[in-house]
Amino acid sequence: MELHYDMIRLAIGDREFFAPLDNPRKMLDIGTGTGRWPVEMSEFFPNCEITGTDLSAIQPVSVPPNVHFVLDDANEDDWLYSPNSFDYIHTRMMLGCFEDFREIIKKSFKYLRPGGWMESQVRFSVVALAVGRVSGADYSKCRSSCRSCIATMGR
C-alpha cells in the first residue's frame, strides 16, 4: 500500500490535495488505508481535526494529536458524524470499492459544511496496444472479462 501511495503521489505532482482549502477545521479521509494521508495533511493543517476511516485497523498508533482513525463503512446509510460536520472530505483510489460511488458522493455532501469540498482522486488505466503484441480482439476479450468480474462483485 505504501508503494502504491508513493506512485500515485508522484503521478499527481507530489500533491496531497487540489481543493482550495483555507484554514479547514475538520477533514475526513474515507478509505484511509495505512493512514498516511491524514498524517501528512496534519503537517499542512496542524489546527485541523483529521479523521481517517477504513474497514481495517492497520493505521499507526503514534500519530499527531490532530489525527484520529475510526473503523467505519462509508456504505452505511448513516455515518458516525452529524450532518454539516466537515470542511473537506477526501477519497483516493476508491472507485470500484463501493457498489455505487455516486451514493458515497451524495452522502459526502450531507456531511460537508456549506462551502466545503469533496475531492476524489482516481486513476483510470489506459492500455496501449503494442503493434504485434496485443490484438484488438485480445484487448476486447480482456476488457469484457474485467467488466464481467466487476459486475459479479456488484460494482
VEXGUFI-977792 format. One record per atom (N, C-alpha, C): x, y, z; residue in three letters. Coordinates in pm, whole numbers, plus 50000, padded with zeros to 5 digits. Layout:
N
XYZALA/...
***
This chain:
155
500814988150000MET/500005000050000MET/500875012750000MET/501955012250071GLU/502815024150078GLU/503435027249941GLU/503875016949871LEU/504455018849737LEU/503395024749643LEU/502195019449651HIS/501105024349567HIS/500825039049600HIS/500835042549727TYR/500635056349770TYR/501695065449708TYR/502955061149715ASP/504055069049658ASP/503905070649507ASP/503485060049439MET/503315060649294MET/502215070649256MET/501125070249329ILE/500025079549300ILE/500475093849327ILE/501155095949437ARG/501635109449469ARG/502545114849361ARG/503425106549312LEU/504315110649204LEU/503505114149079LEU/502495106049051ALA/501685108148930ALA/500895121148937ALA/500555125749057ILE/499765138049068ILE/500615149949111ILE/501895148949085GLY/502785160249107GLY/503135162549253GLY/503195151749332ASP/503585152449473ASP/502655161349555ASP/501375161049519ARG/500385169149590ARG/499515160249677ARG/499035165749785GLU/498125158549874GLU/496665161849842GLU/496435173749788PHE/495065178149761PHE/495095188849653PHE/493925190949592PHE/493795201049487PHE/492745211649522PHE/491885208649616ALA/490845218149657ALA/491505230649717ALA/490875242249697PRO/491435254649753PRO/491085255949902PRO/491765248349985LEU/491465248150128LEU/492015260550197LEU/491185266250281ASP/491565278150356ASP/491205276150503ASP/492185272050581ASN/492025270250724ASN/490865260750761ASN/490855248650708PRO/489775239250743PRO/489865235050890PRO/488695232450949ARG/488665228151090ARG/488545213051104ARG/487805206651011LYS/487615192151019LYS/487695185950880LYS/488465174950870MET/488595167550745MET/488275152850769MET/487795146350664LEU/487515131950669LEU/488185125350550LEU/488925114750576ASP/489555106750470ASP/488885093150468ASP/488075090550366ILE/487355077850354ILE/488275067550289ILE/488385055850348GLY/489275045450295GLY/490715049150318GLY/491055052750439THR/492375058250472THR/493525048350457THR/493235035350455GLY/494305025550439GLY/495295026250554GLY/496555028550522THR/497605029150625THR/497585042150704THR/496755051650664GLY/496625064150738GLY/497685074550706GLY/498425072150603ARG/499505081450569ARG/498985095150526ARG/497895095250450TRP/497365107950402TRP/496975117250516TRP/496185112750615PRO/495855121850726PRO/497085126650803PRO/498055117850820VAL/499265121850892VAL/500005132750815VAL/500135131150684GLU/500815141250604GLU/500005154150595GLU/498685153050591MET/497845165150588MET/497965172950718MET/498235166050828SER/498355172950957SER/499545182550958SER/500525180150871GLU/501665189250860GLU/501235202450794GLU/500305201550698PHE/499795213450630PHE/498805221050718PHE/498015213350795PHE/496935219150874PHE/496985214051018PHE/497935218951097PRO/498105213951234PRO/496945217251327PRO/496105226851291ASN/494965230551376ASN/493655224251330ASN/493745215251234CYS/492565208651178CYS/492445194651237CYS/491225190851276GLU/490975177151322GLU/490785168451198GLU/491645158451182ILE/491625150051063ILE/491305135751104ILE/490225130351047THR/489785116751079THR/489915108050956THR/490545096650971GLY/490645086750865GLY/489765074850899GLY/488945070550804THR/488095058850827THR/488505047550733THR/488315035450780ASP/488615023750699ASP/487885011750760ASP/487845000850685LEU/487264988450735LEU/488264980350816LEU/489544983450799SER/490614976050868SER/491404985450958SER/491794980251074ALA/492574988251169ALA/494064985751145ALA/494584991651038ILE/496004989651005ILE/496805002651016ILE/496195012951074GLN/496835025951084GLN/497795026151204GLN/498765035151200PRO/499705036151313PRO/499025041251439PRO/499605038051552VAL/499065042551681VAL/499645056151717VAL/500915058051686SER/501585070651719SER/501415080351601SER/500515089951620VAL/500205099751515VAL/500125113551578VAL/500145124051497PRO/499985137551551PRO/498665138651629PRO/498615147651725PRO/497435148651812PRO/496135152451740PRO/496225158151622ASN/495015162051550ASN/494545151451450ASN/495155139551452VAL/494795128651361VAL/494155117351442VAL/493025112351391HIS/492305101351457HIS/491875091251350HIS/491825078551390PHE/491365068151299PHE/490165061051359PHE/489215057951272VAL/487965051651315VAL/487625040451217VAL/487175029151270LEU/486645018551185LEU/485235022651145LEU/485015024151016ASP/483705028450969ASP/483545024250824ASP/482325021550785ASP/481995017450649ASP/481175028550584ASP/481735035050486ALA/481045046050417ALA/479815041150341ALA/479685028050322ASN/478495022550258ASN/477255023350347ASN/477465024550477GLU/476335025150571GLU/475475037250541GLU/474185036050571ASP/473255047150545ASP/473645059650623ASP/473955057850749ASP/474355069250831ASP/475795067450876ASP/476545078250872TRP/477925077950919TRP/477955081551066TRP/479085080851128LEU/479225083251271LEU/479175098051307LEU/478945106651211TYR/479075121051231TYR/477755128051208TYR/477655140051259SER/476475148351235SER/476575154451096SER/475435156851033PRO/475475163950904PRO/476185177450921PRO/476775182150813ASN/477485195050810ASN/478685195350904ASN/479375184150917SER/480495183151012SER/481855186850953SER/482045184750822PHE/483385185550765PHE/483545196850665PHE/484755202350664ASP/485125212450564ASP/485655206050437ASP/486125193550453TYR/486775186750339TYR/486635171750359TYR/486185164850255ILE/486115150250256ILE/486925145350138ILE/487805135550165HIS/488775130850066HIS/488655115850045HIS/488755111849919THR/488945097649886THR/490055096949781THR/490755086049783ARG/491785083849681ARG/491765069149642ARG/491635066749514MET/491665053249459MET/490565044349517MET/489385049949534MET/488275042349593MET/487235038049490MET/487395042149365LEU/486455038249261LEU/486485023149248LEU/485345016749256GLY/485265002249250GLY/485184995849387GLY/485405003649491CYS/485334998349628CYS/483904998349681CYS/483035005649615PHE/481655006949660PHE/480725002449549PHE/479574997449588GLU/478594993049489GLU/478225004449395GLU/478045016349451ASP/477695027949369ASP/478405040149429ASP/479505044249368PHE/480295055249422PHE/479505068349424PHE/478495069349337ARG/477655081349337ARG/476955083149471ARG/476625072049536GLU/475995072549668GLU/476965078049773GLU/478235074449761ILE/479245079549854ILE/479385094649836ILE/479355099149713ILE/479435113449685ILE/478215120549744ILE/477035114849723LYS/475815120849776LYS/475875121749929LYS/476305110949995LYS/476425111150140LYS/477465121350186LYS/478555122350112SER/479595132050147SER/479035146050155SER/478195149550059PHE/477625163150060PHE/476715165350180PHE/476105154750231LYS/475295155850353LYS/476165159650473LYS/477395154550475TYR/478275156550590TYR/479235168250574TYR/479215174650458LEU/480035186650436LEU/479335198950489LEU/480115208050544ARG/479585221150581ARG/479315229050454ARG/478415238850459PRO/478215247450341PRO/479565253650300PRO/479885252550173GLY/481145257850122GLY/482295247850132GLY/482005235950187GLY/483055225650199GLY/483365218950066GLY/484415210950066TRP/484895204349944TRP/484915189249961TRP/484515182149855MET/484665167749847MET/485595165149729MET/486705158449755GLU/487685155849649GLU/487935140849639GLU/487775135649518SER/488045121449492SER/489145120549388SER/490235114849427GLN/491355113049335GLN/491335098649286GLN/491145097049157VAL/491085083649097VAL/492045082948980VAL/492395070848945ARG/493285068548831ARG/492565059148737ARG/492525062748612PHE/491945054148510PHE/493085047948430PHE/493055034948419SER/494105028248344SER/493865029848195SER/494915032748125VAL/494865033647980VAL/495795022947926VAL/495255014447844VAL/496055003547788VAL/496455007247646VAL/497735007147622ALA/498235010047488ALA/498474996847416ALA/497974995647297LEU/498164983447220LEU/499504984147146LEU/500394975447182ALA/501694974947115ALA/501534966946986ALA/502014972646879VAL/501874966246748VAL/502534952346753VAL/501754942346714GLY/502274928746709GLY/502254921546844GLY/501874928146949ARG/501864921647080ARG/500454918447128ARG/499564928147120VAL/498204926147166VAL/497264930247054VAL/496414920947016SER/495464924246910SER/494264931246971SER/493554938046888GLY/492334944646932GLY/491344934646991GLY/491304922746932ALA/490394912346981ALA/490804907847121ALA/492114906347145ASP/492584902347279ASP/492264913047382ASP/492434925547343TYR/492144936447434TYR/490644936647467TYR/489814934747365SER/488354934547386SER/487964923147479SER/488594911647461LYS/488314899947546LYS/488714903047691LYS/489854909247710CYS/490324912847844CYS/489364922747909CYS/488964932847834ARG/488034942947886ARG/486704936747924ARG/486234927647841SER/484974920747868SER/485064912447995SER/486194905648013SER/486404897648134SER/486444906448259SER/487114917848249CYS/487174927148362CYS/485784932148398CYS/485004935948298ARG/483644940748323ARG/482794929948387ARG/482974917648341SER/482224906448398SER/482574904348545SER/483854905148577CYS/484294903648716CYS/483714914848803CYS/483764926948753ILE/483244938448828ILE/481744936848850ILE/481024932348749ALA/479584930248762ALA/479294919248865ALA/480094908748865THR/479924897748961THR/480104902749103THR/481034912249121MET/481274917949253MET/480194928049293MET/479314931249199GLY/478264941049227GLY/478764955349222GLY/479794957849146ARG/480374971449141ARG/480074977949010ARG/
***
